[in-house]
Amino acid sequence: MKNLLLMTARRTWECAPDSIRLTVLSQPQIRQRIQGVGTFMTMSIQQPPTAIFATNPPGLVAQQGAWPAISDEQIIVLRALYIDAWRITLEFVGPPQVADEFWAKLRQELASVRAGDNLPALGTVVHQMDYSVFVVDLDVSADAVLQPGVRQVLREFANDSASVQDTQGVARWQYASIGSAAVYPGDEIFTGGFLLVPRAGTVVGSHRYLSTAPLNTERHTEYLQALESAMKQ
């Protein structure tokens, strides 16, 4: 594995129902404090793409921020912050520690902010989720994820309709977990799941791949190393 490029990472804090007080967080002075935590260039009241349902106010969207780095030459970009009635999501380009530090600072900044009923304006977290996207060079063919026998059958029959002689099989690999007794819901189960596919716009033989996974960047890197090793066997 080489030339590992992080495209984006996402950390979502899912909160208890009705514990994110959007009416309070949408007030101008509170929006300004939230914007300052990540030095975001813009902050607006609008429905985030993460919202499950419409609310009033609709939510908050902050974009194009930055986080302190180890050196002046390094820039850790905060792509966006989404706050809806159910969850708070940070999109960034950096290690998972960035999300940890951001959340600690946001909670500290809003610790004293309370609604009219004297309850905290920021939600109580009940679940945390990670997601990341990498582009990477793997030393495996674009159909290596298939079992050798399956790969041979597909290559044989695909060649029947091939317009050129020199072909390369391409497999789009997706994976998600579901309970063994659950009803299969359809392709939406793969949203936000594991995906490995040749990088669009690259030569297939270059072995450049796009990988998404519901993992933080450190675990995602470990997963890619293990996957490449398994696919070579």
N, C-alpha and C positions, 0 to 999 in steps of 0.2 A: 504494500500500500504506500502511495506517495502522492505528493501535490494535493494534500487535504486542504480544502477551502471551505470555510464556514460561510454559508449564505445568510442564515438567520437562525435565531433561537427564540423560543417563546416559553414564558412561565405564566401559568394561570393559577390564581388563588380563588377557589370557589368558596363562597361564603354562605352562611346560614340564611334561610329565607328572611327577607325584610330587614336584614342587618346592615345593608349598604343604604345609607340615607341620601339618596340622590338629590333631594330638595336642598339639603344642607350643603352637600359637596358642590352644588352648582352655583352657589353664591359667589359673587365676584371676588371677594377677599379670600375665600377658601380655594377657588380655582387658581388664584395667583400663587398661593402657597404650594399647591400640588405641582403647578408648572415649574416652580423654582426647584423642587426636589431633583428633577432630572434636567434642569435648564432647557426645557423644551421651547422650541421657537414659536410654536402655535398651540393654542388651547381653545377648544370650542365645545359648545353644548350641542350634541347631535347623537344619533343612535349609532353605537359602535357596531362593527360587523360581527362582534361576538355576542350581541344581544339575542336572547331566546325569544323574547316577546317585547312589544312596544310598551313604553311607560311614559309618564309625564312627571318631571323632565325625562328626556330620552336617554340621557347618559352623557359621558364626557369622552372626548378624544384629544389627546395631546400627541404632537408629532415632532420629529427631528430634534432629539435631545442628545446629551452626551454625559458620560460618566468619567470620573477621575481615573486616569491610567497610571501605571507605574512610572512611565517616562513621558516627557513632553512630546516625543516623537510618535507615541502610540495614541490612537484615538478609538475609544470604545463608544460606538454609536448606539443610542437608544432610538430605535425606529419609531415606536409608538407606544402609547399607554391608553388602554381602553378600560373604561369603568362603566359597567351597566348594573342593573338591579340585582344581578346574581353573582357576577364574578369581576375580578380585576386582572387584566392581562398586560404583561410587558413584553414587547418584541425588541430584541437587542442583538448585537453582534459581539459576543464575548463569552467568557467562561461562566458557569452557573453561579459563581460567587457574586457576579454583578447583580443578578436577581436577588440574591440573599441580602446584599448590602442595600439595594434600592428599597426593598420591602421594609427593612429595619428603619431606614431613614424616613420613609413615608409614614410609617406608624408613629414614629417619634414626633414628626411634624404635626400630625393630626390627633395626637393623644388627648389633647384638651378640648377638641372640637366635639360638641354634643348637640343633639337635637332639642326641640322644645320640651320633650318628655324626659330630658336629662340622660338619654341613652347615647352611647358613642355613635358618631357619624360613620365610622369605618367599620366594615363588616367583621364578623367572627369567622375565621377560616375553618372550614371543615374538610377541605380536600385540596391538594396541590398537584398540578399536572405540568409536565414538561414536553417540549416538542422542539426538534431541530432539523435543519436541512444542510447537507454537505454536498459538495462536488468533489470527486476523488478519482484517482487512477487506481484501478484494481487489476492485478495481473491474472485476469480470467476472461474468458470469452463472454459475449453478451447472452449466451444461452447456457452458461455453465451451471446455473441454478437448477436446471432440469436433470433428472436421473439419466445416466448414459444411455440406457435403453430407450427411454422416451425421446431423448434428443436425437437418437439415430432414426427412429420412426418418423419424427417430424421433418428431419432433413431429407429423408428419402421421398416422402410424399410432397413436401413443399417444392422440391426440385421439378416435379411434374409440371408445375405452372410457372416456374421461374423463367424470366425473360433473358437472364444472363447466366453464364456458367459459373462464374466465381461469386458465390453467395455466402452470406453469414447469417445464421439464425439469430434472432433477437427475441428475448423473453422479457416481458414486463412482469416483474415479480411483486406481488402485494401480499401482505399477511396481516391478519388481525386475530385476536382471541375472542371466543364466545363460549358461553356455557354449553356443555354437551346436550343439555335438555332444552336449550333455548330455540326459538323459531328464527330461522335465518331472515334478517330484515331486508336484505338486498345489498346493493353495492355501497350504500352509505356507511356500512360497517367499516369500510376501508378508509374513510375520511379521517385524517390525522393519524393513520397507522403506518406500518412499515411499507416502504416502497423502494425498489431498486430498479432503475431503468437507465439505458444509455443517455448521456447528456445531449439534449437537443442541440443541433447545429455542429456536432462533432462527428468525425469519421468513426464509424462503428469499430473499426480495427484499432482505434487509439485506446480503447478500454477506459474511456472517461465516463463516469457514472454520476447520476443524481441519486442521492439517498436521503429519504426522510424517515423519521422514527419518533415515537412518543417517549423520547429519552433526552436527558440533558446532554450537553456537548461532550462531556467526559465519558459517559456511558455509551454514547453514540460512537465515539472513536473506538472504544473497546469492542463494541458490536461489529464494526466494520472489519477490524483486524480478525476477529473470530470467524466472521462470515467468509472472508477471503480464504482463510486457511481451510475451512470446511468445503468450500466450492472447489478447491484444488484436489481434494481427495478422490 
